[in-house]
């Protein structure tokens, strides 16, 4: 079996390629920084995908706060789907985000919704994996909530997951048949956004305060308590946030 991982130099991609290779699978690492394979321009794409049984798309836009994300996901996804169809790829797997349909007021999540719709419209065997926020990105969420000398975040619930667990589940999906559907994954614990922000700051010996403000926005979207939560029946990662924090010291 040959699998091409597009976005292989990123946080998930590097872990995923390692997991696949440890399982004895031929995994091709593809990204602009790893040999000049660019899904947006199409450079090197057909060569990277030639002979692949599966393509796993873990690409991501460089910007979260403007329309450039839409341009990225439109061009990247169209090029990847076309190259996959020409190569006869039997399963297209893409990583997306839990809550995307409920977050489309945000430019970034609108772009992710367009990506998902392009995959479905291609009528090729696919699986879309919706993941909750990664533990590794909690710091970024907190930084975006900066307000003066502190942070302002809502108490909306979140069930974050370790990037290692996301990579493991993507590798498992590659071993099975295409679902032609979206499945969801999350971490084993539920927190309020304000609560996990305080945990993050404490772990980093940061004494700044988190103010609970349920009108505070997340990537520009006002949240309900369940906006960021997966549907019932989601797969659950094994690593707890406290364990991850201790491993990250």
Secondary structure, DSSP 4 states (H G I P E B T S, - for coil): -EEEEETTTSHHHHHHHHHHHHTT-EEEEEBTTBTS--TTT-TTHHHHHTT-SEEEE----S-SSSTHHHHHHHHHHHHHHHHHHHHT-SEEEEEEETTGGG-TTSHHHHHHHHHHHHHHHTTS-EEEEEE--BGGGHHHHHHHTEETTEEEE---EE--B-HHHHHHHHHHHHTS---SEEEEEE-S--EEHHHHHHHHHHHTT----EEE-TT-EETTEEPPTTTTPPPTT-EE-S--HHHHHHHH-
